[in-house]
């Protein structure tokens, strides 16, 4: 059932980052070096992948945008561009997951709460195909990330990998240029990463929740759809993410209550400040028309 809760700073940061990272960028060729966006979002999300409990969240945020030569913080997330050509780009990338309150999760009742996690590591992105006239492009994304829990005592929680294909299509509607993104791929994690969410140690085992120790490896499949529009004054994003856990190494965990899960929401923001200095944005993912 839906759950509402107070959010601490770490939880809010992970929530905002996870929502922003679900959306692709929409760029014109020249944009301000930095901007500040003020906005809000609404999100419905499972407590964790495999949970039968969901929560509804409404949240405000202030998001800084920076388009430097190396460090870039924008509506594609936070990354550093190490190397780039017309077909390849090597970045570092960031992902995040929100915290889990065990009292709000029937399967985890009586177990410790889980802190938000932050994932950071290299991302190799390959442009497989692009049609400029039709405003379409197909990308192969190969991220490898180290996972950290970011509560009061940050700890490394293993590694994750999420190879996936992403197709982008430029669309004109409602007087704006939009970008439709469709993505699908596989999820993998080390044993330590899977332990964080799906292990049941003997001290927390019950008759209905036996002790369980998952292994590393395959973690299911993930599909994402996004619809994003950015103008000179505002940014709007709608998104949905669908997870399947069939065949995952932790599928038999007593903490897995269902083999699928749906996350969806929207984000809207307006730019309230920006630099006078403009910079070239050379993004070969770009499929939309200039605003």
Secondary structure, 3 states (H helix, E strand, C coil): CCCCCCCCHHHHHHHHHHHHHCCCCCCCCEEECEEEEEEEEEEEEECCCCCCCEEEEEEEEEEEEEECCCEEEECCEEEEEEEECCCEEEEEEEEEECCECHHHCHHHCCCCCECCEEEEEEEEEEEEEEECCCCEEEEEEEEEEEEEECCCCCEEEEEEECCEEEEEEEEEECCEEEEEEEEEEEEEECHHHHHHHHCECHHHCCCCCCCECCCCEEEEEEEEEEEEEECCCEEEEEEEEEEECCCCCCCCCCCCCCCEEEEEEEEEEEEEEECCCEEECCCCCCCCCCC
